Amino acid sequence: MDAPRRQPTLDEVAERAGVSRSAASRVINNAPHVSRAKREAVRRAVDDLGYVPNATARALATQQVGAVVLAISGDDPAMFADPFFAEVVVGVNSVLEETDLELMLSLATSTRGQARLEQLLRTHQADGVMLMSLHGDDPLAALADRASVPVVFGGRPLNFEPRYYVDADNRGGARLATEHLVKAGRRKIATITGRLDEGAGMARLQGFQDALAVAGLDSSLIDHGDFSEDGGSLAMSRLLERTPDLDAVFIASDQMAVGALRTLAQSGRSVPADVAIVGFNDLPSARHTVPPLTTINQPIHALGREMARMLLSLMSGDHPSPLILPTRLVLRDSA
């Protein structure tokens, strides 16, 4: 009688496929976040070796919900229609569509929204979470600390540096924008800030101040916006009232720049002849303002994509390093 054929081990499958043991296990147990190439290599190895997965191991390994959360600290449903956040969602989804994971969106500023998100994470109704737009001492930070699933931050919060985050070089980009205005011969340069209880808003103000300090120019011409078009319009009105002879403004978002351009047109100022304008983000709308907006390109799609990749890496048991994405100046007609 022939001896029974020896059952190949998982290690042998991994070796044949040229992947780690954990990757082989995830493929065999239908875990969602594995690259297509690794899946195909492991499946070929399973077929070649005649590997039969253990049913008990499969049951233990598939305790996943199959969904991740993108939570934004805000309470306005229209936020997801904001061009910035819409582009982030597109970037996140471009990665997740290569897996079996579903994307859930959550607004979590209100007490009810926070409680709902905390319940979702505490009861493991999601396999991971991405958090964005935290304000000051946002309770979402503490929620993330208590979460039993991996957490990635989109942007560094103002008051602490999380272990896992993806951000853009906000300070460096703002410095580039302001340096461009200085090199263009502008001397009364103002800024309209974003929200200063957000890391991005504060970093962009600091970049503006850095550039003017080096140039030996006054950096006190500051008004505060909220990253919205109306906020930019109102801030521009206040700046013109206080400093009617200003000749340039760095504006911390394209949305606010759209509002500021409207106010300048209504006041009879010509852009860039009277007042030069530089925005931040390089949204599609920046190409269609009058005049087209000089701005800082932030790789928004890449921000969402890298957040999702980092979360998948954490879910796979890896420990990725934080990531800072570069920004660059895009020259158009407003400055």
C-alpha positions, 0 to 999 in steps of 0.5 A: 500500500502506498504511503499517504501523500504528505500535506504541503505546509503553508511555509512551502506554499509561501516559498514556492510563491516567493512571498511572506508566510503572512501574505500567503495566509491572507491569500489562502484565507481570502483576506482582501488587501493583497496585491493581484500579483501576490494573489496569482503567485500564491494560487499557482503555488497552491495548485502546484503543491496541492495545498489544502487549507485548514478549515479551522485556520480559515475561519480564524483568519477571516474575522474581517468586516471587509470595510474601512472608514474615512472619517472627517471632523465636520458636520456639514454633509456638503463637505464631501462635495467640496472639491478637496475632499471629493478628490481625496475620496477618489484617491482612497477609492483608487486603491481600495478598488483593487481589494475587496474592501468597502469604503464607508464615509463618516462626518464626526464633529457632533456628539452623535457623530462621534458616538456613532464612529466610536461604537463602530470602531469599538464593536469592530464594524470596520477593519481600519479608519482614516481620520481627516481635518481634526481641529485643536483638541479634537475628541477624534484624536482620543477616539483614535487612541482607543480604537482596536483597529489601525488608524491613519491620519490625513494631515498632521493634527495641530497639537500632536504628531500621530504615529501614522499619517500622510500629509503635504508640505504645507509650510514649504508650499506657503513659503514658495507662494510668498517667495514668488510674490516677493520676487515679483516686487510686491512689498505689502503682502497679506495673507488670508489664513485657513482655520488655525485650529487645523495643522494645515492652516497653521503650517501655511501661516508659518510658511508665509511668515518664514518667507517675509522674515527672510525678505525683511518685510512686514508679516502682520497683514493677516486676516482669517478665513475658514477655507470656504469661498465666502470666508475668503470674500469676507476676509478680503473685504476686511483686508482692503478696508484696513490696508487699501494699498496692499499689493499682494495676498497669499490665500491658504486655499483656492476656494477662499481665493475664488471669493477673494477674487470676486471681492477684488473685482467688486472693489475695482482692483485689477489682478494682478496689476493692482493686487497679485494673488496666489492660492493653495491646492491647485483645484480644477477651478483654479484654471477657470477663475478670472484671471486663472489662479497662480497656486500651490499644487498639493497632490490631493489625489495622491494624499488619499491614495497614500492614506489608503495604502498606509492603512492597508499596510497596517492592516497587514501587520506592517509598520510604515513610516509617516509620509510628507508629499511635496508641493510645487508652485503652478504659475498662471495669470493672477501673480 
